């Protein structure tokens, strides 16, 4: 699959709310994930660790709105714009945020994801 194919299919699944399916289908076994925050979720290595990070996020946030725009391609990378309106369950704080995900593709799989916010 080309980067265009991966990006198009991956983002279509995200837009349909099928986040787990998108990750299962397109994340490489050795994917690296980098967040723009300190703490244990700042850097994850491997498909299972990234899955665990996603499960933690879902368990700790009430989602009011989630939108996805893109993909925006450049070579072996693509970017996705995310908008979140969530309440942090622990604090009750409601947050609205924009985030850019930058994905790198190799051999038809996402080998790296970086998030900017």
C-alpha positions as CSV (number, residue, x, y, z in Angstrom):
1,X,0.0,0.0,0.0
2,X,1.1,3.5,-0.7
3,X,1.2,6.3,1.9
4,X,-1.8,7.8,0.2
5,X,-3.7,4.4,0.5
6,X,-2.8,4.1,4.2
7,X,-3.6,7.7,5.0
8,X,-7.0,7.6,3.2
9,X,-8.1,4.3,4.8
10,X,-6.8,5.2,8.3
11,X,-8.5,8.6,8.4
12,X,-11.8,7.2,7.0
13,X,-11.8,4.7,9.9
14,X,-11.1,7.5,12.4
15,X,-13.9,9.6,10.9
16,X,-16.3,6.6,11.4
17,X,-15.3,6.4,15.0
18,X,-13.4,3.1,14.4
19,X,-10.1,4.1,16.2
20,X,-9.3,0.7,17.5
21,X,-9.8,-0.9,14.0
22,X,-7.6,1.9,12.4
23,X,-4.8,1.2,14.8
24,X,-5.1,-2.6,14.5
25,X,-5.0,-2.5,10.7
26,X,-2.3,0.2,10.2
27,X,0.0,0.5,13.2
28,X,3.3,-1.4,12.8
29,X,4.2,-3.9,15.5
30,X,7.2,-1.6,16.4
31,X,5.4,1.7,16.1
32,X,6.8,4.6,18.1
33,X,4.4,7.2,19.6
34,X,5.4,10.6,20.9
35,X,3.1,13.0,22.8
36,X,3.9,16.6,23.6
37,X,3.6,16.2,27.4
38,X,5.6,14.9,30.3
39,X,4.8,11.6,32.0
40,X,4.5,7.9,31.3
41,X,2.5,8.4,28.1
42,X,4.9,10.8,26.5
43,X,6.7,8.1,24.6
44,X,5.4,4.6,23.8
45,X,7.1,1.9,21.9
46,X,5.2,-1.0,20.2
47,X,1.7,-1.7,19.1
48,X,0.6,-3.0,22.5
49,X,1.9,0.1,24.4
50,X,0.2,2.4,21.9
51,X,-3.0,0.5,22.3
52,X,-2.7,0.8,26.1
53,X,-2.2,4.6,25.8
54,X,-5.4,4.8,23.8
55,X,-7.3,2.7,26.3
56,X,-6.1,4.9,29.1
57,X,-7.2,8.0,27.2
58,X,-10.7,6.7,26.6
59,X,-11.1,5.6,30.2
60,X,-10.1,9.0,31.5
61,X,-12.0,11.3,29.2
62,X,-15.7,11.9,28.5
63,X,-15.9,12.8,24.8
64,X,-18.5,15.5,23.9
65,X,-17.2,16.1,20.3
66,X,-14.4,14.7,18.2
67,X,-13.7,15.6,14.6
68,X,-11.0,14.7,12.1
69,X,-9.7,16.5,9.0
70,X,-7.3,15.3,6.5
71,X,-5.2,13.5,5.6
72,X,-2.5,16.0,4.4
73,X,0.3,14.1,2.6
74,X,4.0,14.8,2.1
75,X,6.2,11.9,0.9
76,X,6.1,9.0,3.4
77,X,4.2,11.1,6.0
78,X,0.7,12.4,6.5
79,X,-0.9,14.8,9.0
80,X,-4.3,14.8,10.5
81,X,-6.1,17.6,12.3
82,X,-8.1,16.6,15.4
83,X,-10.5,18.6,17.4
84,X,-11.5,17.4,20.8
85,X,-14.1,18.6,23.3
86,X,-13.7,16.5,26.4
87,X,-14.2,16.4,30.1
88,X,-11.3,15.0,32.1
89,X,-13.0,12.5,34.4
90,X,-10.6,12.9,37.3
91,X,-10.9,16.7,37.6
92,X,-14.2,17.5,35.9
93,X,-12.4,20.0,33.8
94,X,-13.8,20.5,30.3
95,X,-11.2,21.0,27.6
96,X,-11.5,22.0,23.9
97,X,-8.3,21.4,22.0
98,X,-6.9,21.2,18.5
99,X,-4.2,18.6,17.8
100,X,-2.1,17.6,14.8
101,X,-1.0,14.0,14.4
102,X,2.0,13.4,12.1
103,X,2.3,9.8,10.9
104,X,5.2,8.2,9.1
105,X,4.5,5.2,6.9
106,X,6.9,2.4,5.9
107,X,6.0,-0.8,4.0
108,X,2.3,0.0,4.3
109,X,2.2,0.5,8.1
110,X,2.5,3.5,10.4
111,X,5.9,3.3,12.1
112,X,5.7,6.6,14.0
113,X,3.1,9.0,15.3
114,X,3.8,12.4,16.8
115,X,1.3,14.7,18.3
116,X,1.4,18.5,18.4
117,X,-0.8,20.6,20.5
